[in-house]
Amino acid sequence: MDLRQIIEGYSVTPQIEPSDVATLAAQGVKTLICNRPDMENPPPLQAAAIQAEAEAHGIAYVFNPFQGHTLTQDNVDEQADAIAGSEGPVVAYCASGNRSTVVWAFGAAGHVPVDQIIEIATSHGYPFEQLRPALEAAAAQNTA
């Protein structure tokens, strides 16, 4: 597992395995968010398998899948609500951690300066400069 802390209380990681959930629970994670559609994974790594482990360890599980071209405002809102509503640290996962960072970024736009969002993402290996115009538009909408 390659946890990357995006902000305090929110980390992302590439795809996890059911056996990783016990480690997350031991680290105090309270909410686990899956941003990866099941069609991208074999059955042992699909949401149901991870969700069963999460629930067995007392971790809330949120299935909020999307692909880059299918990201919607509903995805952004669901992610932001899950982060805000968690009683402790949140970990989101997808194939690489990029999607889980993108969806956070669009929810944070308007609350966190776009330059800071891009800097945070880039420092974790997710170059977001190409998202600047879309993040600036989201920031304007989120502060309107």
N, CA and C atoms as a LAMMPS dump frame, in Angstrom:
ITEM: TIMESTEP
0
ITEM: NUMBER OF ATOMS
432
ITEM: BOX BOUNDS ff ff ff
-5.0000000000000000e+02 5.0000000000000000e+02
-5.0000000000000000e+02 5.0000000000000000e+02
-5.0000000000000000e+02 5.0000000000000000e+02
ITEM: ATOMS id mol type element x y z
1 1 1 N 0.844 -1.172 0
2 1 2 C 0 0 0
3 1 3 C 0.895 1.243 0
4 2 1 N 0.512 2.219 -0.785
5 2 2 C 1.308 3.433 -0.958
6 2 3 C 0.444 4.628 -0.565
7 3 1 N 0.264 4.839 0.751
8 3 2 C -0.567 5.946 1.228
9 3 3 C 0.13 7.281 0.988
10 4 1 N -0.642 8.218 0.444
11 4 2 C -0.137 9.567 0.198
12 4 3 C -1.113 10.541 0.858
13 5 1 N -0.652 11.228 1.91
14 5 2 C -1.518 12.16 2.627
15 5 3 C -1.664 13.44 1.817
16 6 1 N -2.883 13.666 1.341
17 6 2 C -3.176 14.841 0.525
18 6 3 C -3.376 16.062 1.424
19 7 1 N -4.188 15.904 2.428
20 7 2 C -4.391 16.909 3.465
21 7 3 C -4.544 16.146 4.78
22 8 1 N -4.516 16.853 5.876
23 8 2 C -4.717 16.179 7.156
24 8 3 C -6.068 15.47 7.14
25 9 1 N -6.049 14.193 7.426
26 9 2 C -7.281 13.413 7.491
27 9 3 C -7.729 12.79 6.186
28 10 1 N -7.013 13.054 5.088
29 10 2 C -7.394 12.487 3.788
30 10 3 C -6.153 12.036 3.045
31 11 1 N -6.092 10.723 2.783
32 11 2 C -4.99 10.138 2.032
33 11 3 C -5.55 9.359 0.853
34 12 1 N -4.71 9.175 -0.147
35 12 2 C -5.075 8.375 -1.315
36 12 3 C -4.044 7.276 -1.483
37 13 1 N -4.432 6.248 -2.228
38 13 2 C -3.53 5.144 -2.501
39 13 3 C -3.96 4.448 -3.786
40 14 1 N -3.011 3.83 -4.457
41 14 2 C -3.403 2.94 -5.55
42 14 3 C -4.216 1.77 -4.992
43 15 1 N -4.735 0.957 -5.868
44 15 2 C -5.591 -0.178 -5.516
45 15 3 C -5.094 -0.927 -4.278
46 16 1 N -6.014 -1.182 -3.355
47 16 2 C -5.681 -1.966 -2.173
48 16 3 C -6.233 -3.376 -2.325
49 17 1 N -5.78 -4.247 -1.442
50 17 2 C -6.277 -5.609 -1.386
51 17 3 C -7.064 -5.771 -0.095
52 18 1 N -7.947 -6.756 -0.024
53 18 2 C -8.7 -6.962 1.222
54 18 3 C -7.784 -7.071 2.442
55 19 1 N -6.631 -7.684 2.288
56 19 2 C -5.715 -7.844 3.422
57 19 3 C -5.139 -6.513 3.92
58 20 1 N -5.2 -5.459 3.12
59 20 2 C -4.704 -4.139 3.531
60 20 3 C -5.632 -3.462 4.535
61 21 1 N -6.874 -3.882 4.58
62 21 2 C -7.858 -3.195 5.417
63 21 3 C -7.502 -3.288 6.899
64 22 1 N -6.994 -4.42 7.344
65 22 2 C -6.6 -4.558 8.751
66 22 3 C -5.524 -3.527 9.108
67 23 1 N -4.585 -3.3 8.196
68 23 2 C -3.542 -2.296 8.43
69 23 3 C -4.154 -0.906 8.531
70 24 1 N -5.09 -0.602 7.647
71 24 2 C -5.759 0.704 7.693
72 24 3 C -6.509 0.88 9.006
73 25 1 N -7.192 -0.161 9.442
74 25 2 C -7.921 -0.096 10.709
75 25 3 C -6.953 0.149 11.869
76 26 1 N -5.81 -0.527 11.855
77 26 2 C -4.812 -0.348 12.914
78 26 3 C -4.243 1.075 12.91
79 27 1 N -4.273 1.725 11.751
80 27 2 C -3.793 3.105 11.638
81 27 3 C -4.874 4.118 12.005
82 28 1 N -6.071 3.639 12.335
83 28 2 C -7.137 4.528 12.765
84 28 3 C -8.047 5.043 11.675
85 29 1 N -7.941 4.497 10.474
86 29 2 C -8.8 4.941 9.374
87 29 3 C -10.261 4.643 9.723
88 30 1 N -11.12 5.618 9.486
89 30 2 C -12.543 5.478 9.813
90 30 3 C -13.431 5.343 8.591
91 31 1 N -12.951 5.85 7.445
92 31 2 C -13.738 5.782 6.21
93 31 3 C -12.82 5.398 5.06
94 32 1 N -13.308 4.477 4.238
95 32 2 C -12.592 4.024 3.053
96 32 3 C -13.481 4.307 1.849
97 33 1 N -12.928 5.011 0.862
98 33 2 C -13.684 5.379 -0.334
99 33 3 C -13.065 4.699 -1.553
100 34 1 N -13.899 4.004 -2.311
101 34 2 C -13.466 3.382 -3.56
102 34 3 C -13.895 4.261 -4.726
103 35 1 N -12.932 4.731 -5.506
104 35 2 C -13.219 5.522 -6.698
105 35 3 C -12.98 4.723 -7.977
106 36 1 N -12.82 3.417 -7.843
107 36 2 C -12.501 2.573 -8.996
108 36 3 C -13.697 1.702 -9.365
109 37 1 N -14.165 1.788 -10.61
110 37 2 C -15.267 0.922 -11.039
111 37 3 C -14.866 -0.549 -10.996
112 38 1 N -15.808 -1.401 -10.641
113 38 2 C -15.537 -2.83 -10.556
114 38 3 C -15.041 -3.421 -11.869
115 39 1 N -15.482 -2.867 -12.995
116 39 2 C -15.094 -3.428 -14.293
117 39 3 C -13.584 -3.367 -14.514
118 40 1 N -12.871 -2.576 -13.725
119 40 2 C -11.424 -2.47 -13.861
120 40 3 C -10.665 -3.526 -13.05
121 41 1 N -11.379 -4.29 -12.235
122 41 2 C -10.731 -5.207 -11.303
123 41 3 C -11.26 -6.627 -11.404
124 42 1 N -10.418 -7.606 -11.075
125 42 2 C -10.914 -8.981 -10.95
126 42 3 C -11.756 -9.087 -9.667
127 43 1 N -12.63 -10.07 -9.566
128 43 2 C -13.521 -10.187 -8.401
129 43 3 C -12.85 -10.06 -7.03
130 44 1 N -11.658 -10.625 -6.796
131 44 2 C -11.077 -10.495 -5.449
132 44 3 C -10.74 -9.05 -5.043
133 45 1 N -10.668 -8.138 -6.022
134 45 2 C -10.347 -6.74 -5.718
135 45 3 C -11.532 -5.803 -5.927
136 46 1 N -12.685 -6.349 -6.25
137 46 2 C -13.854 -5.511 -6.48
138 46 3 C -14.407 -4.974 -5.161
139 47 1 N -15.284 -4.009 -5.271
140 47 2 C -15.788 -3.276 -4.117
141 47 3 C -16.377 -4.177 -3.04
142 48 1 N -17.15 -5.178 -3.406
143 48 2 C -17.796 -6.022 -2.403
144 48 3 C -16.785 -6.701 -1.493
145 49 1 N -15.678 -7.166 -2.052
146 49 2 C -14.65 -7.831 -1.249
147 49 3 C -13.986 -6.859 -0.276
148 50 1 N -13.675 -5.665 -0.756
149 50 2 C -13.038 -4.659 0.098
150 50 3 C -14.04 -4.152 1.137
151 51 1 N -15.286 -3.945 0.712
152 51 2 C -16.314 -3.458 1.629
153 51 3 C -16.543 -4.441 2.78
154 52 1 N -16.574 -5.729 2.482
155 52 2 C -16.778 -6.737 3.528
156 52 3 C -15.663 -6.652 4.572
157 53 1 N -14.432 -6.501 4.118
158 53 2 C -13.308 -6.359 5.051
159 53 3 C -13.412 -5.061 5.843
160 54 1 N -13.762 -3.977 5.166
161 54 2 C -13.888 -2.693 5.857
162 54 3 C -14.933 -2.786 6.961
163 55 1 N -16.092 -3.305 6.633
164 55 2 C -17.161 -3.406 7.631
165 55 3 C -16.772 -4.333 8.772
166 56 1 N -16.037 -5.396 8.46
167 56 2 C -15.578 -6.317 9.512
168 56 3 C -14.606 -5.638 10.479
169 57 1 N -13.956 -4.591 10.013
170 57 2 C -13.006 -3.851 10.848
171 57 3 C -13.575 -2.52 11.357
172 58 1 N -14.873 -2.316 11.196
173 58 2 C -15.507 -1.104 11.706
174 58 3 C -15.206 0.151 10.916
175 59 1 N -14.862 -0.006 9.657
176 59 2 C -14.558 1.131 8.786
177 59 3 C -15.752 1.368 7.863
178 60 1 N -16.228 2.61 7.816
179 60 2 C -17.297 2.972 6.878
180 60 3 C -16.756 2.856 5.454
181 61 1 N -17.604 2.389 4.541
182 61 2 C -17.173 2.183 3.158
183 61 3 C -18.086 2.956 2.224
184 62 1 N -17.475 3.7 1.302
185 62 2 C -18.215 4.487 0.32
186 62 3 C -17.763 4.049 -1.067
187 63 1 N -18.713 3.631 -1.887
188 63 2 C -18.432 3.236 -3.272
189 63 3 C -18.827 4.408 -4.157
190 64 1 N -17.835 5.127 -4.659
191 64 2 C -18.03 6.327 -5.473
192 64 3 C -17.171 6.221 -6.726
193 65 1 N -17.51 5.249 -7.605
194 65 2 C -16.648 4.984 -8.761
195 65 3 C -16.878 5.943 -9.926
196 66 1 N -15.8 6.189 -10.656
197 66 2 C -15.899 6.953 -11.9
198 66 3 C -14.611 6.739 -12.677
199 67 1 N -14.673 7.033 -13.944
200 67 2 C -13.472 7.098 -14.772
201 67 3 C -13.266 8.57 -15.091
202 68 1 N -12.082 8.927 -15.509
203 68 2 C -11.772 10.336 -15.732
204 68 3 C -12.819 11.083 -16.525
205 69 1 N -13.28 10.492 -17.605
206 69 2 C -14.245 11.153 -18.475
207 69 3 C -15.679 11.093 -17.941
208 70 1 N -15.907 10.347 -16.862
209 70 2 C -17.271 10.231 -16.332
210 70 3 C -17.448 10.95 -14.998
211 71 1 N -16.428 11.684 -14.546
212 71 2 C -16.524 12.424 -13.292
213 71 3 C -17.671 13.426 -13.363
214 72 1 N -18.538 13.393 -12.356
215 72 2 C -19.672 14.322 -12.298
216 72 3 C -19.631 15.116 -10.994
217 73 1 N -20.464 16.134 -10.943
218 73 2 C -20.585 16.9 -9.702
219 73 3 C -21.116 16.016 -8.575
220 74 1 N -21.946 15.039 -8.908
221 74 2 C -22.429 14.101 -7.886
222 74 3 C -21.263 13.335 -7.257
223 75 1 N -20.289 12.914 -8.07
224 75 2 C -19.096 12.247 -7.527
225 75 3 C -18.338 13.173 -6.586
226 76 1 N -18.165 14.418 -7.016
227 76 2 C -17.441 15.403 -6.207
228 76 3 C -18.172 15.615 -4.888
229 77 1 N -19.493 15.787 -4.953
230 77 2 C -20.271 16.027 -3.742
231 77 3 C -20.246 14.82 -2.806
232 78 1 N -20.363 13.614 -3.374
233 78 2 C -20.346 12.412 -2.537
234 78 3 C -18.997 12.261 -1.833
235 79 1 N -17.921 12.537 -2.538
236 79 2 C -16.587 12.438 -1.938
237 79 3 C -16.433 13.471 -0.822
238 80 1 N -16.812 14.715 -1.113
239 80 2 C -16.689 15.779 -0.117
240 80 3 C -17.544 15.478 1.111
241 81 1 N -18.747 14.971 0.898
242 81 2 C -19.624 14.626 2.027
243 81 3 C -19.034 13.494 2.86
244 82 1 N -18.45 12.506 2.208
245 82 2 C -17.842 11.378 2.932
246 82 3 C -16.65 11.851 3.761
247 83 1 N -15.857 12.74 3.197
248 83 2 C -14.703 13.268 3.928
249 83 3 C -15.183 14.092 5.121
250 84 1 N -16.114 15.002 4.867
251 84 2 C -16.612 15.874 5.934
252 84 3 C -17.344 15.093 7.02
253 85 1 N -18.026 14.026 6.647
254 85 2 C -18.829 13.273 7.602
255 85 3 C -18.085 12.179 8.34
256 86 1 N -16.83 11.969 8.002
257 86 2 C -16.071 10.894 8.64
258 86 3 C -15.702 11.282 10.072
259 87 1 N -15.702 10.29 10.932
260 87 2 C -15.331 10.508 12.334
261 87 3 C -13.832 10.369 12.553
262 88 1 N -13.078 10.316 11.488
263 88 2 C -11.629 10.191 11.586
264 88 3 C -11.014 10.143 10.209
265 89 1 N -9.781 9.687 10.128
266 89 2 C -9.062 9.676 8.848
267 89 3 C -9.784 8.904 7.745
268 90 1 N -9.638 9.423 6.533
269 90 2 C -10.254 8.86 5.331
270 90 3 C -9.144 8.441 4.375
271 91 1 N -9.314 7.267 3.77
272 91 2 C -8.428 6.825 2.697
273 91 3 C -9.3 6.54 1.487
274 92 1 N -8.904 7.096 0.34
275 92 2 C -9.594 6.833 -0.922
276 92 3 C -8.624 6.115 -1.845
277 93 1 N -9.162 5.193 -2.64
278 93 2 C -8.296 4.463 -3.555
279 93 3 C -8.922 4.347 -4.936
280 94 1 N -8.026 4.147 -5.909
281 94 2 C -8.394 3.905 -7.308
282 94 3 C -7.22 3.14 -7.913
283 95 1 N -7.002 3.243 -9.189
284 95 2 C -5.902 2.494 -9.803
285 95 3 C -4.539 3.016 -9.355
286 96 1 N -4.395 4.344 -9.295
287 96 2 C -3.093 4.939 -8.969
288 96 3 C -3.147 5.944 -7.823
289 97 1 N -4.339 6.371 -7.454
290 97 2 C -4.501 7.451 -6.482
291 97 3 C -4.833 8.773 -7.155
292 98 1 N -4.614 8.849 -8.466
293 98 2 C -4.872 10.084 -9.205
294 98 3 C -6.351 10.475 -9.17
295 99 1 N -7.241 9.549 -9.51
296 99 2 C -8.681 9.853 -9.518
297 99 3 C -9.152 10.331 -8.153
298 100 1 N -8.646 9.661 -7.11
299 100 2 C -9.051 10.017 -5.751
300 100 3 C -8.531 11.402 -5.367
301 101 1 N -7.453 11.824 -5.993
302 101 2 C -6.942 13.176 -5.771
303 101 3 C -7.735 14.179 -6.606
304 102 1 N -8.069 13.825 -7.832
305 102 2 C -8.852 14.708 -8.698
306 102 3 C -10.199 15.028 -8.067
307 103 1 N -10.905 14.021 -7.595
308 103 2 C -12.242 14.25 -7.043
309 103 3 C -12.159 15.097 -5.774
310 104 1 N -11.12 14.889 -4.968
311 104 2 C -10.906 15.762 -3.804
312 104 3 C -10.649 17.195 -4.274
313 105 1 N -9.797 17.362 -5.294
314 105 2 C -9.41 18.689 -5.77
315 105 3 C -10.624 19.506 -6.2
316 106 1 N -11.547 18.876 -6.917
317 106 2 C -12.724 19.617 -7.369
318 106 3 C -13.643 19.978 -6.204
319 107 1 N -13.662 19.168 -5.177
320 107 2 C -14.429 19.513 -3.985
321 107 3 C -13.759 20.592 -3.154
322 108 1 N -12.438 20.623 -3.185
323 108 2 C -11.672 21.605 -2.414
324 108 3 C -11.595 22.957 -3.113
325 109 1 N -11.737 22.97 -4.446
326 109 2 C -11.649 24.222 -5.205
327 109 3 C -12.677 25.219 -4.668
328 110 1 N -12.21 26.418 -4.402
329 110 2 C -13.062 27.443 -3.816
330 110 3 C -12.872 27.534 -2.313
331 111 1 N -12.301 26.49 -1.716
332 111 2 C -12.007 26.475 -0.283
333 111 3 C -10.499 26.449 -0.046
334 112 1 N -9.786 25.89 -0.993
335 112 2 C -8.326 25.821 -0.993
336 112 3 C -7.877 26.506 -2.288
337 113 1 N -6.891 27.401 -2.225
338 113 2 C -6.435 28.066 -3.451
339 113 3 C -6.004 27.055 -4.519
340 114 1 N -6.343 27.341 -5.766
341 114 2 C -6.021 26.442 -6.873
342 114 3 C -4.522 26.179 -6.938
343 115 1 N -3.69 27.202 -6.732
344 115 2 C -2.239 26.985 -6.744
345 115 3 C -1.836 25.951 -5.7
346 116 1 N -2.453 26.008 -4.535
347 116 2 C -2.132 25.061 -3.469
348 116 3 C -2.609 23.655 -3.823
349 117 1 N -3.782 23.54 -4.416
350 117 2 C -4.294 22.234 -4.847
351 117 3 C -3.315 21.595 -5.839
352 118 1 N -2.883 22.386 -6.822
353 118 2 C -1.955 21.876 -7.834
354 118 3 C -0.622 21.487 -7.196
355 119 1 N -0.151 22.303 -6.27
356 119 2 C 1.113 22.005 -5.582
357 119 3 C 1.006 20.709 -4.769
358 120 1 N -0.093 20.541 -4.043
359 120 2 C -0.297 19.326 -3.244
360 120 3 C -0.316 18.106 -4.158
361 121 1 N -1.121 18.159 -5.196
362 121 2 C -1.241 17.015 -6.103
363 121 3 C 0.103 16.678 -6.752
364 122 1 N 0.783 17.7 -7.241
365 122 2 C 2.06 17.493 -7.914
366 122 3 C 3.09 16.899 -6.964
367 123 1 N 3.093 17.341 -5.718
368 123 2 C 4.068 16.836 -4.754
369 123 3 C 3.871 15.351 -4.456
370 124 1 N 2.705 14.826 -4.774
371 124 2 C 2.413 13.41 -4.562
372 124 3 C 2.461 12.599 -5.858
373 125 1 N 2.962 13.23 -6.915
374 125 2 C 3.136 12.518 -8.175
375 125 3 C 1.971 12.629 -9.137
376 126 1 N 1.054 13.549 -8.866
377 126 2 C -0.103 13.746 -9.734
378 126 3 C -0.04 15.16 -10.307
379 127 1 N 0.578 15.337 -11.48
380 127 2 C 0.7 16.683 -12.062
381 127 3 C -0.653 17.198 -12.551
382 128 1 N -1.121 18.253 -11.929
383 128 2 C -2.471 18.769 -12.189
384 128 3 C -2.49 20.089 -12.949
385 129 1 N -1.363 20.572 -13.414
386 129 2 C -1.362 21.878 -14.083
387 129 3 C -2.389 21.919 -15.217
388 130 1 N -2.564 20.818 -15.93
389 130 2 C -3.527 20.79 -17.037
390 130 3 C -4.966 20.956 -16.539
391 131 1 N -5.194 20.731 -15.253
392 131 2 C -6.541 20.894 -14.688
393 131 3 C -6.815 22.32 -14.195
394 132 1 N -5.816 23.199 -14.274
395 132 2 C -5.975 24.552 -13.738
396 132 3 C -7.249 25.25 -14.226
397 133 1 N -7.52 25.305 -15.543
398 133 2 C -8.74 26.013 -15.974
399 133 3 C -10.022 25.412 -15.363
400 134 1 N -10.098 24.103 -15.322
401 134 2 C -11.302 23.456 -14.762
402 134 3 C -11.38 23.689 -13.25
403 135 1 N -10.239 23.65 -12.565
404 135 2 C -10.24 23.908 -11.116
405 135 3 C -10.606 25.368 -10.813
406 136 1 N -10.115 26.283 -11.635
407 136 2 C -10.473 27.69 -11.445
408 136 3 C -11.964 27.914 -11.675
409 137 1 N -12.525 27.235 -12.665
410 137 2 C -13.98 27.336 -12.906
411 137 3 C -14.75 26.744 -11.732
412 138 1 N -14.282 25.618 -11.219
413 138 2 C -14.944 25.002 -10.057
414 138 3 C -14.836 25.902 -8.845
415 139 1 N -13.682 26.529 -8.669
416 139 2 C -13.485 27.444 -7.529
417 139 3 C -14.469 28.616 -7.613
418 140 1 N -14.637 29.158 -8.816
419 140 2 C -15.566 30.279 -8.994
420 140 3 C -16.984 29.837 -8.689
421 141 1 N -17.334 28.64 -9.116
422 141 2 C -18.685 28.129 -8.865
423 141 3 C -18.902 27.814 -7.378
424 142 1 N -17.88 27.266 -6.713
425 142 2 C -18.005 26.891 -5.307
426 142 3 C -18.028 28.082 -4.372
427 143 1 N -17.555 29.248 -4.841
428 143 2 C -17.565 30.442 -3.986
429 143 3 C -18.69 31.396 -4.375
430 144 1 N -19.428 31.05 -5.433
431 144 2 C -20.509 31.949 -5.897
432 144 3 C -21.73 31.845 -4.992
